Amino acid sequence: MMATDESPGQEHAVFMQWAKSQGVTINGITPARFPGRRLGMKATRTIEENEVMLSVPVSAMLTIDSIPASFVEQFPSRTSIHCILAAFLSHGDASLLQELEPWRKVWPNFREFEDTMPVLWPEHLRRSNSAFEKATSDSSSETSSSSTAPPSLLPPSISGLWNTFQPEPVGVDYETRYQNLLAQQENRLQTAWTHMRTVYPEIEWSTFVYYWFIINSRSFYYVSPGKEEPEDWNDAIAMVPFADYFNHDDDAACEVIWTGQNYLFKATRQYEQGEEIFMSYGSHSNDFLFVEYGFFLPTNPSDSIYLDDIIFHDLTIEQKKDLIGQDLFGNFELTLPATSPTLPKHIQAAAALKTMARRDWKLWITGRSRRGFRGDRCAEVVRGWIEVYRGECEAVVARIEAMLDDDHQNCVGDRGGSVEGKSDGGTWERCRLKMLVERWRQLRGLCEGALEMIGVGDTGRAR
C-alpha cells in the first residue's frame, strides 16, 4: 500500500547530511510526513528483499561510552544510564552538544510529550497506584471502587486500579513487566530526577523530563563492550541517529541487527517506492506502547489483557499458595491467538482450582491424573473472569462518553486556562479523553474476542 506524504522540512534534510557525515549509510529511504502521524520512514525507490536500508556505526551513536568519564563520575554510583544520558543532553559540554545540534533540531518538542505521555497528564486523567501520585486519601482503600474515589480513566494494566471492584492485597512480590506500567515508569523517572538534582540542583523539571523522554522514546538496545547487561533492562540503551524515524509495527518487514559495531536495518520483503517502512520496537501490548511511547496501534497482534487482580480476588489464600508452589502465580495474560484457541496453562490452572478438589488438582497439575478435571468447567470460570474485565470496560467507556457529552465540562485548553463546553472539539483535554475511550473500546473488543474464543475449541488443552 502506497502512503502519501509531504517533505518533512529543511532541518531534516540538514540532519540527513549530518548523519551521512557521521558514517551512517542510508540506502533507498528518507524521512517523510504521513497523515495522522508526525514522521516516518519511506522508500525512495524499490527496495529488494534482504537489502540493507540503513547502517549506523557505534561511533555515530549516543552511548554511555561516548560521554566523558568526568561527566559520568559526578553521579551517585547507582544512577541509571538513562538519567546520565538525559543529563548529558541538558548539561553536557557545550562543544560536544553543538556537534549533535542537527540531530537535536529534528526531535519532538516538549509539548508533544505532554500531549501523548500519560505520566505528564493532569492528575484527574492519570490516576494510578503510583507511590508518587498525590494521595486523595490517607487510606489505601481509595484504590477501590469507593463511591468517593475519583474514577481511574487509564486501563488497569497502566493504572493498577479498578473502578468496579476492590482488588485483594496480593501479599506476594512478583515481576509485572506489563502491569502497573505507570507506577513503574514514574518510579524510574522520579529516581532519575533525584539523582539528577544531586549534581544539578538548579535544573527545571520540564527540562529534565523532556530529555528523559527523548531517551526513553528513541533509544535502542546497547550494552557497553565487555560489560554484563544491567540489572534493569530499561538501562541497556543508546540513541541511534536516523533509525529513530522508523515507526512501529508489530509484524514489520524489517530485520534489526546489532553486530556490536553497528546497527543494520534490513528489508525482509520488497518495498515499493513511496511505501512507509516500519520496524518493530518489540512484541508489546498497546498499554505498554501507550505509556512508553505515547501511542497505541489500531491493530496489534501482541495486545492483551491481564486477569491478575480479578483472579486473585476470586481465590483463597490456600489456592494462591498452590499456584506459587507450582510456579504459576501471576501474569495471567490473555491474548487472541491466530491459531486454534487454548487457555494459557497458568490461567487454566487457576480456573481448575475453582472446579477441582485440592488433592485432585495437585495430581492433575503434576501430570499424574486427570480425575476431576473438566475443561468446559474451567472455561466457564475463565469466562466469568473475562466478564468482570468487560464490565470494567463498559463502565469506563460510559463514564468517558458522559464526560465528552457534558456541555458544562471544563476542558483544559491549549496552554493554560480552560475551554468550557464541547463546542471546540479540538481542545486538549477532549483529545485525551478520546484517546482513552478509544483504548477502552479496544480492551472491550479484546474481552469480547476472548469470550468468543473460549466458547469454541478444545478448552481442555493448555499452552
N, C-alpha and C positions, 0 to 999 in steps of 0.2 A: 504494500500500500504506500503510495507516494504521500509525502507530507508537505504542506505548504509552509513557507517560512519567509522571514524578512531578514535582511542583513542585521547582524547584532550591534553594529556600531564601530566607529573608528578605534575605540580603545581596545576592542577585541582583535582587530587586525594588528594593532601595535603589539599586543600581548602574544599573538601567534608568532610574529617575527622574533620577539624576545625569547620565546620558548625554543625556537629553532637555534637561536644563538647559544642556548644552554645545552645543546646536544640532543634535544628532543627531535625525533624523526616522525613527521606527520605525513601519512600516505593515503590520500584519497578521501579525507574527512575534513570538516570545518565546523566551527560553532555556528548555530543558527537559532533564530527565534521561531517558536512554534505556538500556534494558537492555544490559549489557556494555560500555558506554562512559560516560565521565564526564558530559559535557554536549553538547548540540547545539542547533540552532535548529528550532522547529516553527511551523507555520502556525496562527494562532488563528482563522482563518476561511478561506473560499475565496479564493484569490489568483489573479487572472486573468493570462493570458499578457501579457507586456510591462509588467506593473505593477512600479513601483519599490518594493521592500520595505524598503530601508534607504538612507539618505543620511547620510554623515558628513562634515562640513566639515573642512577642513585645520586650522582653529582648535581643533578638539577632539582632533586627533591629537598623538601624542608624536613629534616630529621633531627632527633636529639643529638646526633653526631655532627651535624653541621652548625650547631650553636657553640660558641666559645665556651670552653670549660669554666672560665672565670665567671661567666654568667650563670651557668648551671649550679655552680658551687655556692651561690648565695642562698639557695633554698634549703629548707629542712630536709633531712635525709629521706623521708617518706613522701615527698612531694611527687605528684603524678607527672609523667611525661607530658600529658595533656595540658596541665597547668603551666609547665615551663615553656612549652611551645606558644601558648597563648600569651604568656608574659613577655616572651621574646618579641612577638609581633607588636606589642604595645610599648615595650621599654628597652628593646634591643639597641645595639649600636646603630646610630643614625646612618652611617655609611653602608652598613650591611642591609639595613631595611630599604635604603634607597635602591639597592640592586634589585629588590623584589617589587619595586613600585609598579611596573607594568602588569604584574600578576595581581597585586593588591587592588588595582583600579577596576578589575573585572569581577571582584567579589560582590555578593549581595550586600545591601546596606542593613543597618540595624532594624529599620522599620520592617523589612521583610521577615526577619526573625520574630519580631513582636507579633506579626500577623499570623505566623504559622506554627510557632512553638508553644504548646500548651503551658509549659512551665513559666512562660513570661506573660500569660494572660491574667486578667483580674481574678481575685480570689473566688468570686461567685461563679466563675466559669471553670475554674480549675481545682475545685475542692477535691482533696485526696487524703490518703492516710500518711502523707509525708510528715516526718518528725519536725520539719522546718515550717510547716504551714501554721499560720496564726490560729491558735485554738479558739473555737467558738464556745467552748465549754471546758470546765475543769475535768469533766468526766469523759472517759474514752468511749462511753456508750453513745456519744454523739455520732459515732461512725455507723450507727444503726439506722433503722427505718423510722426513728422517732419523728413524730409529727412536728416537733420544734426544730429539728435539724434542717438546714438548707439542703436542697437536692444536690446530689452528685451528678453532674452532667457529662462527665467523662466516663468511658466504658470501664467496667470492673477491672480488667487487666491493666489499665492505666492508673486508675484511682485507688484500687484496693477497697472500694466502698460499694455498697448496695443500697438501693432505696426501698426495696420491697421485703427485705428480711434482715435480721441481725445475725451476722456471721458468728460462729463459735470461735473463741480463742483456741488456736491450734496447740500451743504449748510445745511445739517442736520446730527447731530451725531446719529449714531445707532450702536449697537453692531454687530461686524462682526467677530465672533469667527473663522470661516473657510475661511475668506478672509483677504487680506493684511497680510498674515501669516509671511512673512519675517520681515516686519516692526514691527509687534507685538513682535516677538521673539527678534529682535535686541533692541527694547526698554527695554525689561526685562533684557537682557544681559548687556546693557550699563548702566542701572540704578544700577544694582548689582555691576558692575565694579567701578562706582563712590563711592558707599558705602564701597566697599572693600578697596579702596585706602585711605579712611579717617582713616582707622585703620592700614592698612598695605601698606603704600605708596611705598614700595620697591618691591612689588610683580610684577612679569613679566606677561604680557598679556597672553602669551601662557600657563603659569601655571594656572592662574585663569580660562581661557576658558576651559582648559582640565577638571578641577574638576567641573566646571559649567555644562558641557555636560555629565560628568559621572552621576551627579544628574539628569539632565534633561531627559536622555535617559534610566535610570534604576530605576526610582522611582515609588512607589505605593501610593495609597490613604492613607492618615493618618491625623487625627486631634487630637491634644492633649486632653486627658480626661478633661471634664468639660469646654472646650472652644468651642466657636462657629466657624463655618467654616470661613476661611479667606476671605476677600473681593475678592481677586484674587484666582480663583480656582486652578491656577498653583502652589499655595503655600500650598496646602493640600497634603503634600508629605513626604515620608520617603523611605529609602532604605531597601530592604528585601533580605537578603543573600540567595543564591541558587535559589530563584524564578526568578532572573534576567537572568537565562539561557533560559527560555521559549521564543521562537519566537512567533510572532503574526500571528493569522489568525482570520478573522472577525467572522467566524462561528465555532470557536474552541470548541471541545467537552470537555471542562474543566471549571468547575464552580469555580470561585474565591470568597471566603467568608472571609470577615473581621469581626471577632467576637468582636473586642475591646480588645482582649487578644492575639490573634494570627491570622495569615493568613493561610487559608486552601485551598488546590487546589485539587478538587475532579473530577474524571473522570465521564463524563456523557454518555459514551458508553464504550464498551470493546475495549481495545488496545491490539495488538499482540506484541510479543517480537520483538524488533528492530525497531518498528514504532516510528516516531517522534511525540512528543506530543506538541501541541501548546496551548497558552492561547490567549484570546482577550484583546488587550490594550484599547478597546472601539470601537464604530462604527464610524470610522474616514475615511475621504476621503484620496485618495492617495497623494494629495498635502500636507495635514496635516502630514501624515506619513513621507513624504519626508523631510519636514522642521524639524520636531521634532525628528525623529529617524534615518534619513539618508537612508531610503529605501522606496520603494513602491511595492505593490503586483501585480503580473501578472493579477489576477482576484480579484476584490474587490466589494462585493455587496453594500458597503457604498460609493463607488466612485460617484462623482457628478460634475456638472459644475454650476457656478453661473452666472446669467444673469444681475446682478445689473447694471453694467456700461452700458451695451447695452440697457437695458430698460430705464434707466434714460436719456440716450442720445436721446431717441425716444419720451419722454413725455414732456408736457408743465409743467411749474411751478404749474399751477392750478391743473393739473392732479396728480402731485406728492402730493400736499396738500390733495387731495381727498383720496389718499391711506393712508396718515398719519392719517387722520380723522377716518379711519376705522381700524387702527392698522394693515395695510397690507403693510407697507413700508419696502422694503429692504429684503436682504437674499433670493433672488429669486433662490432657489436651485432646480435643476432638476436632478433626478436620474432615473435609469432604473428599474421600479418596476417588481417584479416577477409575480405579478397578473395582472388583466386587467388594461389597461392604462387609467389614468385620470390625468388631469392637476392639479398641486397644486393650492389651492384656490387663493393665492395671485398673482401667475403668471397669472391665468385666469382673475383675477380682473383687473390687469394691462392691459392685452390684451383687455378686454372688454371696457376699457376707450377709446381705439383707434377705436372702432366699434360702440359705442352707444352714443346717446345724453346724456349729463351730467345728466339731470333730470331722464331719464330712468335708467341710471347706478345707481343712488342713490337709486331708488326704488328696482332695482334688487339686489343690494349688501346687502340690509337690508331684503330681502326675501318678499317684498310686491308686486312685479310684475315681470314678465319675458318679458314684452313688449320690443321689440327691441333687445333682446339677441339672438345671433346666435352662437352656439358652434363651427360650422365649420369656421365662420369668425375669432373667437378668435384663433382657431388652426392655421389658416393661418398667423396671426400676430406672434404667438409664433414661428412658423416655420421660419419666416423671421429673428427673433432674433437669433435663433439657427444657421441659415446660416451665420450670422455675426461671431459667435464664430468659426464655422467650417472654415470660410475664414481666421481667425487669425491662426488657427492650420495649414492650408495649407501653409500660408506664412512663418511661423516659421520653419516648417518641411523642406521646401525648402531651407531656409536660413542655417539651421544647416547642412543639407545634402551637401550644397555647401561648407561649411567650412570643412567638413570631406573629401570632394573630392579635395580640393585645394592643389595641390602639393607643393605650395610655402608657405603654412601656417606654422607659427612658433608655435609649441606646447610646453607648459611647461613640462619639463621632470621630472624625479624623483629627487626631492630635488635640485632645483636650475638650472640655465642655461635654455637652450631651445633645443628642438629637431626639426630640420627643416624637412618639408616634412611629408609624411604619411607612410614611409617605416616601421616605428616602430608603429604597431597598438596598442601597449600597453602603449604608452606614457600617462602621467597623464591627460593632457587636452583632448585628444581624447576620453578617457574613460568617462570623464564628459560630453562631447558633446553627446556621445552615450546614456548616461543615460537620458539626456534632450530630445533627439529626440524620444527615446522610450516613455517617458511620454507624449510628444505632440501627438504621434500617438495614445496613449490610449485616450487622450482627443478628438481627431478627431473621434475615434470609438464611444465614448460616444455621440458626436453630431449626428453621423450617426444613432446610435441606437435610439436616441430621436426623430429624424426626422421620422424614420420608425414607432416609437411608436405613435406619434401624427397623423400619417397618417391613423391610424385604430382606431376602438373602438368608444365609446361614449365620444367625447371630450366636450360634453356639461356638463358633470359631473365634479365636483371639489372634491378634497380631502384635 
